[in-house]
Amino acid sequence: MGLVIIMDDEFEIFDISGVDPSNFEPMGTKSKFWFKDSDETRKLFKSTVVLDKQGNTIERKGEDWAEKIVCEIAKLLEIPYANYELGIYMGEYGVIADNFVDENDEMVHGNQIVAHILNIVGKKIGTARNSNHHISRVLVALDKIVVNKPKGWDSLPGIKTAPEFFCGYVMLDALVSNQDRHDENWGMIVSSDGRRFLAPSYDHAASLGRNESDELRERRLNTKDSGQSVEHYVTKAKSQFIDLETKRRIKAMSAFMLFSGVHPSASLAWLERLKKVPEDAFRSIIDRVPACRMSDVSKDFAYQIIQANRKNLLACSEFIIELSKE
C-alpha cells in the first residue's frame, strides 16, 4: 500500500440526528455515545459540547477538526489509526469514530498494562492519574506484554513489532503537537484466541493548537518576535509521559528522541516516511476541512505547526543515525 492520494474536495459532515435514540448507549457524559448506523455497525459519536467539572455546558472548539486532520495524516504516513469522520448530532458538532475492537476481542488500556507490570515486579502503583506513565515502563509493556503490531495492519520496512509501531505514534504526536497521549490513550487488543496486539492510534483532539483563539493564532503567525513565533510555540508542546526523577511531563519532541534511543532503526524508518511526504500534502488535508468547522487563520496556524515540527523531527535524523551505530 502506497501513500494516500489527497483529493481536493471537502471532508463530508455526517448528520446522525435521525439515528434511533433506542440505539444510544450513554457513556457517562453527554459528550459521547455509541450508536448503530444504517448498516448496524457500532460507532461512537464524540461531541465538542461537554460538561465541565461544575456541570456547565461548554464547547471544546476545534477538537473535531483536529481529530479528523490527524487521522488523515496518520493515514498518509501509514500509521495504524482509528478512523474519524466529521459529524453533527442535533446541532452539536463532533466526530464519528469507527469501533476498532472486534466483537469478541478485548481492549486493555495502557494504565492497566503498566499496573500489571508493576505488580509483577513488586513496585508501588501510583494512584494519581497518569503517575505511572514513564517511558521505560511503556517500552517494557510494549516489548514484553503487547509484542505484536496492530491487528489487521501490514508490517512496514523496518517496522514490524508493537514498540516499533509505537515509535510512529510518538512521532505523530510530535508532528502535530498532540499533548494528550496519556495512559488510557493507547493500549492493546486481546483477541478471542488470546493473542495480543497494539491498538491503533486514537484520540488526537488535543493537537494543532486547537484550543487557541484566532487572535492568538494571527498574532503568532505575523509576529517579528521570535519568542512569540509558531516555531517557538511548538517547542512548548508536552507529552503525557512523566519523567521518573522530576515527576514532570516530558516535551513531545524529547519523548520521540527517548523512544528513538531504544529503537533507532524503527524511528529512522518513520522519519524517512515523513521526509517523503510532499509538504503540500499536509496543507491539502487541512484545506479539506469545511469553512464552517475551521477558520482560515486556524488552518494557517495548524499548517505552520506541522511545518515547524516536521523540520525539527527531520533534524533529529543525524543524531539517531549515530545511535543506531552503537
N, C-alpha and C positions, 0 to 999 in steps of 0.2 A: 504494500500500500504506500503510495507516494504522498507528497504534500497536497493538502486540500486546496482546491481552486476556490478563491473567494469571488462570489458574484457581486454585482453592483446593486442589486435590489435590496430594499429594506427588510429587516427581520420582521416576520409576521407576529402580530399580537393576538394570542388566542383568548377569546372570550368564553369563559366557562360559567357565566352567570346562570345558564339554563340547566346546569347539572342538577340532578335529583338530590335534594337535601338528605334523603334517606341513605344515600351512599357515603355521606360525610363521616369521618372518624376523627373527632376532635383530638388535639394533641396538647392540651393544657392551656393554650392561649388562643386568642382569635387570630394570631398571626399565621398559622399554618394548619392545614388539614389534608388528609388523604381523601381521594375521590376516585371514581372509576369513569374512564372516558367512554366514548361510544363503542369502542371495541372491547369494553370490560377490562381494560388494562388499568392497573392500580397506579396512580400518580399522586404527587404531592404538590399542593399549591402553597407557596410561601409569600405572604402579603408584605408589602412595605409598611403597612399600617399595623402597629403593635401596641401593647400596653406597657407602660413604664412601671417602675417599682411601686409607684403610688397608685397604680391602676388607671392612669390617664392615657387616653388615646394619643399616640404620636405617630409621625411618619418618618421612616428612615429612608430619606430620599437617596436615590442612586444605587440602592442595594440590588435592584432588579437589573439595571443595565450593566453594573459591574459584574454580576454573576454571569450574565449572558456573554459579555465580551471575553472574560477569562475562560469560559467554556470553549469558545471558538478558538482562542489562542492555544489552548491545550490540544484541541483537535488538529490545529495547524502543525504543532510540534510532535504529534502522535503520542502525547502523554495520556495515559488512560484517564478518562474523565466521566463524571456523571453528567448526563445531558440536561440542559436547561433551555426552556423557551420562555419568551416574554408572555405574560398572561394578565388577565384582568378578571376580577370577580366582583360583581355588584358595585362597580365603580372604584374598587381598590386595585391598584397596580401590584404586580408581583411577578414571580417566576413559577413555571410549572416544571417540576423535576421528575425525570423517569425514575422508577424504582429499580436500582441496580442489584438488589438482593433477590435471588430466585426464591420461589415459594417455600421450598424445603431446606433452604440454606439459612445460616445464622450470621448476623452482623455482630462483631465484637469490637468495641471501640478501644482506642489506644490506651486510655486510662486503665481499662480492665487488664490489658496485656501487661503493662508495666507493673501494675499492682501484683499480678501473678508472679512475675519475676522477682519482685522484692520479697514476696512471701517465701519463695523457694530459697533465697539466699539469707533469709532472716533479717532483712533490713526493715526499719520503721517506715511505714507508709504515711506520707503527709496527708493531712485531712483537707487542707485548703485547696481550692480548685486549681489545677494545673501545677501544683507544687512539686510533683514527681516527674515533670516533663523535661528531663535532661537529655541532651543529645546522645550521651553514652548509653543511656538506658534504652532509648528508642532504637539505636543501632543494634543493641543486643536483641531487642524484641523482634526486629525485622529479620535478623540473621538466624536466630535460634528458634523463634516461635512461628513467625509468619512464613518465611522462607520463599514461597512461590510468588511469581509475578501475578498480576491481576488476572482473574478468571476470564477466559474468552479473548484475551488480548495477546497478540503475537509478540515474540521476542524481537528486539531490535539489535543492530550491530553493536556489540559491546555492552548491551543492556539486557539482562536475562532474569535476574533474581529480584526478590522483593526490595532489598536495600538499594540495588542499582536503579530500579524504577523510582524509588522514593527520592533519590537524588534529583530526579527530574521534577518531582513535586516541589522540592525545596528551591530548585532553580526557578520554577514557575512563580513561586511566592516572591522571590527576589525581583523577578522581572516586572511584576505588576504591583509591587509593594503591598502584598497581601499580609495583613497583620493578625490573622485570626485562625491559623492552623494550630489550635490548642489540642489537648489530648483526647478530645472527643470529635475532632475534625479530621481524623484519619483512623484507619482500623483495618481489620481483616475480615474476610468472609470464610466461614467454615461450611463446606459443602455437606450434603446429606451423607456422603460416604466418609466424612471425617478429614478430608483434605483441607489445607489452609492456604488462602490466597490473600495477597494485598488487595484492599478495596481500592477502587478508582479514586482519583482526586475529586473532592467535593467541597462545597461551602466556601466560596471565594468572594463573598459580598463585601468584605472589608478591604477592598482593593481600589487602586487607581484614584485615590483621594476622593472617593465618592461622597464623603461627609463634609467636604469643604464647600464654602459658599462660592458663587460665581464671582463675587467681588474679590475674594482672596485669590482665586484662580487667575483672574485678569491681572491682578497686581503682580503675582509671581511670574506670569508669562511675559510681562512687559518691563519688569524692573531692570535697572542697571546695577543694582546692589547684588553682588554675588551671594551674599548671605541670605537673600530673600528669593533666590532663583529656584527654578524647578530642580536643577542639578544638585543644589544643596538640600532641598526639601526631601528628595528620595533617600538621602543618607541617614535620615532620622527614622526610617521605617524599621519597626521592631518585629521580630518573630515572636512566637509564643513559647519558644524553647528557653528554659531557665538555666542560668549559669550556676553551677554547683557551689561555687565559692561566694559570689556576690548575691545570689538569690534574685538577680535581676534578669529581665528579658534580654536576649541576645539580638543584635541587629540582624535583619533579614539577610543581608549580604554576607555577614560573618557566619551565619548558620550554614549557608551554602558552602562556604570555604571549609568549615569544620567537617561537613559530610564529605567534601572532596578529599580531605586528608586521609580518610579511611577508604574511600572508593574513587581514587583519582581517574582511573580509566573510564568508568561509567560517567563521571562528571564531565570529562573531556568529550565523550560521545554526545552528551546532551548539549554541551556548548557548541559543538560542531553543527548540530541540528539547528540551533538558534542562529548561528552565523549564516547558514544557507538560506534563511528566510529573508526574502526581499523586504526592505524597510517599508515599502508602501503597502505590504500585505497587512500589517498591523493597522495602518490608517484605514484600509478598506473595511476591516472588521468594524472598527469604531464608527465609521460613517454609515454603516447599515442600521444602526440604532435609530429608530424613528425620532423626529424632532420633538414629538410630544412627550418623549421619555428622557431626552438628554439634550441639553443646550449646546450651542456651537462652542462656547468657551470651555465647557466641561469636556467636550470631545478633544479640543486642542490640548487641554491640560492632561488628559489621560494619555494622549499620544506622546506628549513630551516626557511624561513619567516613564513610559515604556522605552523610549529612545535613550533616556539618561541611564536607566537601569541596564539596558542591553549593552551599552558602551562599557559600563562598569563590570558587567559579567564577563564580557569577551576579553577585557583587560586582565582577567584572572587566569587566563589560559596558560600563559608562560610559567607562572608560579606553579600551577597544578602539574604541568609537564615535568617540572623538576621533582615534584613529589612522586610522580609515577616512576621515576628512575631510581628512587631509593628502595 
